[in-house]
Amino acid sequence: MDDPLLIAGESFNSRLIMGTGGMPSLDVLDRALVASGTELTTVAMRRLDPAAAGSVLDLLAARGIRALPNTAGCYTANEAVRVAKLAREALGTDWVKLEVIADERTLLPDPLELLTAAEQLVADGFVVLPYTNDDPVLARRLEQAGCSAVMPLGSPIGSGLGIRNTHNIELIVESAGVPVILDAGIGTASDAAIAMELGCAAVLLATSVTRARDPELMAEAMRLGVAGGRLAYHAGRITRRRYAQASSPPAS
Amino acid sequence: MTVVVNGEPHVAAGPMSLADAVALLTAAPTGVAAAVNGEVVRRAAWTSTQLSDGDEIEVVTAVQGG
């Protein structure tokens, strides 16, 4: 079925957004990205290393995958805004995955710095996709600030703990007027499917693929998980019942 | 004159532009951005941006992440 993902007026056929961190090599990354079917993939901004071999940007360009720069590693709004501006200049895109984290142990978003950075970037013309807590109130504030999507975590980055508070994700989906993208915490394909069944518009994941035993195979599993979950969301799940309901006609 | 490029001190004998500083690291600066003392400088202005003693230059690009 024709069911594109729309973010800030741009259309994507795939509802799986990939991260690229933690891949053993660019070759494995390339195969996994192709298997995932993704059309939008995050990159980080770092000091240029003259000794670096190969470029993730060249790889994405060759595959026709749009690069989405992030502000990973930023702890303050000021830092995040500066990195976003560097990314805009380097990559020629005003899209940014906004990450402002509170501490290294949890990598949880710092809500106050996040909102401040979002406001500044929106005012500067950026299309802001914020990585946020699974807090419906903060999600609403980010949307009101002009963000083009909200990206609540399922659980901490890289934890693979899945979606710890499905109720909050449902509440966010229910009231959001922008796409809700489940970002972080996905451990395996069923987690991605659940995110889509809850009504999320897309899933963003990295570690569950990049650190899987077979990243290419897991990328395909994620593609199918997201697609299956999306179809189930449209199809409408049955009501949960306390007792059995026979699916065969009674034997007369 | 000494400038700091990505954390490394660099001694320049004569005048040095931001374009010269970027060229220390890469010959093909596509996908690259530069900042002087924290301020992002548009690529079009790299050649005309003259560096001063003590300037801190950041030259960044996209890497795997996120």
Interface residues (C-beta under 8 A of the other chain):
Chain A: G19 T20 G21 G22 M23 L26 L29 T42 V43 A44 M45 R46 R47 L48 P50 A52 S55 V56 L57 A67 L68 P69 N70 A72 R82 K85 L86 A87 R88 E89 A90 L91 K97 E99 A206
Chain B: N6 G7 L25 T26 T30 G31 V32 A33 A34 A35 G38 V40 R42 R43 E58 V59 V60 T61 A62 V63 Q64 G65 G66
